[in-house]
C-alpha cells in the first residue's frame, strides 16, 4: 500500500525503496507495467518516476530494452570515489563554517542512527542513515553546484552497494563511526576535517570494491 502524499513523490519513493532494499538485483529490469499494476497507478506515473531515478543514476534506461537497475564496474566505482574524495572534503570544510550547534547535534544523531542500524544488521536502514549523514553535510556547504555533483556521484554507489548488502552479497564492515568527523567540523579545523573525510571514504571504498566483486 502506498503512503499518503503527492502521488508522484510517493511512487518515486516506493520504487526507490524497492531498489535500495534489494528487491531488484543490479542490472535487473524494472517493468513499468508490472510496477504500475502493483502500485495501482498509471504507467505514465511510473515512467516519470523512473526518469527521475535515471537522472539520479539509480536506474539506466536503454532504447528498445527498457529500464534496468544500476550496475557499476570496478573501474566506475574507483573513478567515482576518487572524485568524491576531493569534492566531499571541500564540502565538509565549507559546511563546518556554516553549521550551528543544532546542525552538529543533528549530525551526531544521524551517526548514532547509522551505528545502531549497523549493529542490528539492518542493511537498508544503515545505508539510508549513512547517506542522510553525508547529504546533510553537502546540503549545508552553501554551494548548490557542489551539492548536485556529490549527489550525482554518490547516489548510484549507495544504491548499488545497498542492493548487494540487502541481497546478502555484502557485509556492514564498511560502516565507520563518523563521530571524529563531526567533532573536527565542530572545531572548524580544515586539516582534521580533510583527514577524517579521507579515512571514512577510503575505508568505504575498500569495502564497496570488495562487495562489488563477491
Residue pairs with C-beta under 8 A, 6 or more apart in sequence:
2 10
2 11
2 14
2 39
2 40
2 41
3 10
3 13
3 14
4 10
7 41
7 45
8 45
8 48
8 49
11 39
11 41
11 45
11 46
11 48
11 49
12 49
12 52
12 53
14 39
15 30
15 35
15 46
15 49
15 50
15 53
16 53
16 58
18 24
19 30
19 53
19 58
19 59
19 69
19 159
19 163
20 124
20 127
20 128
20 158
20 159
20 162
20 163
20 166
21 124
21 162
21 166
22 123
22 124
22 162
22 163
22 164
22 165
22 166
22 167
24 30
24 69
24 163
25 69
25 163
25 167
26 69
26 70
26 71
26 72
26 160
26 163
26 164
27 68
27 69
27 71
28 68
28 69
29 66
29 67
29 68
30 50
30 59
30 66
30 67
30 68
30 69
31 66
32 43
32 46
32 47
32 50
32 66
32 67
33 43
35 46
36 42
36 43
36 45
36 46
39 46
50 59
50 61
50 67
51 61
53 59
54 60
54 61
54 67
56 151
56 152
56 155
56 156
57 70
57 152
57 155
57 156
57 159
58 69
58 70
58 155
58 156
58 159
59 67
59 68
59 69
59 70
60 67
60 68
60 69
60 70
60 71
61 67
62 68
69 159
69 163
70 156
70 159
70 160
71 160
72 80
72 156
72 157
72 160
72 212
74 209
74 212
74 213
77 157
77 205
77 208
77 209
77 212
78 205
78 209
80 153
80 154
80 156
80 157
81 157
81 201
81 204
81 205
81 208
83 153
84 150
84 153
84 154
84 201
85 197
85 198
85 201
85 202
87 146
87 149
87 150
87 153
88 134
88 137
88 138
88 150
88 197
88 201
89 193
89 194
89 197
89 198
90 141
90 146
91 137
91 138
91 141
91 143
91 146
91 147
91 150
92 137
92 141
92 181
92 185
92 193
92 194
92 196
92 197
93 190
93 193
93 194
94 141
94 142
94 143
94 146
95 137
95 138
95 140
95 141
95 142
95 185
96 184
96 185
96 186
96 188
96 190
96 193
97 188
98 140
98 141
98 142
99 107
99 140
99 185
103 136
103 140
104 182
104 185
104 186
106 136
107 133
107 136
107 137
107 178
107 182
107 185
108 179
108 182
110 129
110 132
110 133
110 136
111 133
111 177
111 178
111 179
111 182
113 129
113 132
114 126
114 129
114 130
114 133
114 175
114 178
115 175
115 177
117 125
117 126
117 128
117 129
118 126
118 172
118 175
121 172
123 162
123 165
123 166
123 170
123 172
124 162
124 165
124 166
126 172
126 175
127 158
127 161
127 162
127 165
128 162
130 158
130 175
131 154
131 155
131 158
133 178
134 150
134 154
135 151
137 185
138 146
138 147
138 150
138 151
139 147
141 147
157 208
160 212
161 170
161 174
161 208
161 211
161 212
164 170
164 211
164 212
164 214
165 171
165 172
165 211
169 211
169 214
170 207
170 210
170 211
170 214
171 207
171 211
173 207
174 203
174 204
174 206
174 207
174 208
174 211
176 199
176 200
176 203
176 204
178 196
178 200
180 192
180 196
180 199
181 193
181 196
181 197
181 200
184 192
184 193
184 195
184 196
185 193
